Amino acid sequence: MRAIQVEEYVQGPEDLTVVDLPDPIPSPDTYLIAVHAAATNFFDLLQIRGKYQHQPPLPWIAGAEFAGVIFSTPSSKKVPKFKKGDRVFGSAQGSYATHVCAREESLMPIPPGWGFLEAAGLMVTAPTAYAALVLQARVRKGEYVLVHAAAGGVGLAAVQVAKAFGATVIATAGSKRKFEVARDFGADHTVDYNQEGWMEEVKKLTPKGKGVDVVFDPVGMVNTSLRCTAWNGRIVIIGFAAGNIEKVAMNRVLLKNVGLLGLHWGSYTKEAPELIEKVWQGLFQLMKEGKFRGTVYTDREFHGLECVGEALGRLEKRESWGKAVVSIPHTAESKL
């Protein structure tokens, strides 16, 4: 197979190279999948530099999110959930390759009418947004939801989930193009969070200037968001894309009766596995109803593993929106 193997940590994504390796041999409890598309993530950038909390022993294959076709099923399962030839998306270490091995619980069926590119970026962002807004914030019809970094992969997922549940969405972003993208995915209003006083602009967009009911924060903007959050509002903390862990003004939290909620989707596997299926059922229903679509970055196509470095570079420089996804072609011998 062909893959991006990390033999030593690199300075940046431009240093990644494609190599030829033996095809992976699946363990008795894993599927072998022919990868047709791989999605990029910010943690990939940390991992290739040796700065992520989960570092495989060198050498290892980069990438963690993909869509493809089942090539072989687990030998330990008499009745596997998926059969040879099924189209799936999922997550597993080593997705920047023509083949990857993955466990059954890390795979989902590609929804009817969806392509590999659209499905490849679902496994991380879609359930994160749904769990944050539906399970944690319990968003309701008629509420105002502020989505930070709304043109990013998880941001666009959050915009769609909030709209599907009847909320009015105020999206923050940092460029005219990203405003356009956020609106295209359903945002009712857009605000530039680089502009001084953006919090007042957000409040003016809410009834009687009371502020938003829910804040979806993957950036690390709790302190500033408190200034435009309504009394008894909720702020869901998804991540810290800005790079800093905030020290929050807890007096404001108290005085405004605000609830601070965290969401780490990865912990549900251990702490609340029964809710994983519920989240995916909800998402698949939204897809069936046409209320949730893929968030693939379409301003530039990335074709072939050689483009992974460029795709990650655009992600790192904030030059892309949604999910930057790389298509991975296969030779006749590697296809089913």
Salt bridges, closest charged atoms under 4 A:
ASP29 OD2 - ARG103 NH1 2.40
GLU65 OE1 - LYS323 NZ 2.92
ASP86 OD1 - LYS83 NZ 3.01
GLU105 OE2 - ARG103 NE 2.72
GLU143 OE2 - ARG140 NH2 3.09
GLU143 OE2 - ARG234 NH1 2.91
GLU180 OE1 - ARG177 NH1 3.27
ASP184 OD2 - ARG293 NH2 2.96
ASP188 OD2 - LYS163 NZ 3.04
ASP213 OD1 - LYS210 NZ 2.91
GLU289 OE1 - LYS291 NZ 3.40
ASP299 OD1 - ARG177 NH2 2.91
GLU306 OE2 - ARG2 NH2 2.40
GLU310 OE1 - ARG300 NH2 2.72
GLU310 OE2 - ARG314 NH2 3.62
GLU316 OE2 - ARG49 NH1 2.88
